[in-house]
Amino acid sequence: MSIGIGIYAKNSKEAVELYCNVFGLELGYHVLNEDGNYFHSELLKDGAPFLAVAEANDANLPNGMDLSYDNPVEMGYTVKSKDEFYRIFSILKEEGKVITDVCEFPWSPLATVVMDKYGVRWYITLPQHRPAEEESLL
């Protein structure tokens, strides 16, 4: 069993280009709307499913909801190096918002939270570890 991740973004064509660039993804199976944005797109990392992106349409959201509400979901991405971390951070923060400044946590030597220009929150981190028991806050 696997869990799929889907993002609805306004201007999904641009969002797909950004995510492919940031995470080294390739566009797989996809269906375009008449306006050139994506009805459905599958983004692959090393040939495996990574993310699906589709055009957000406020008219399809429940109870008159719009995309200005705070998104309760946060995507996490673990990078392999500081160079990769800062490359991804610098791209995602463009026209977005830094939620948590680049910092160190007891479980991560380098981390940040960024909301990209499409309203998607990203937790970016170097490989994490658990603190020793005496350091644990639990």
Secondary structure, DSSP 8 states (H G I E B T S, - for coil): -----EEEETTHHHHHHHHHHHHT-EEEEEEE-TTSSEEEEEEEETTEEEEEEEE--GGGSGGG--TTS----EEEEE-SSHHHHHHHHHHHHTTSEEEEEEEEETTEEEEEEEE-TTS-EEEEES------GGG---
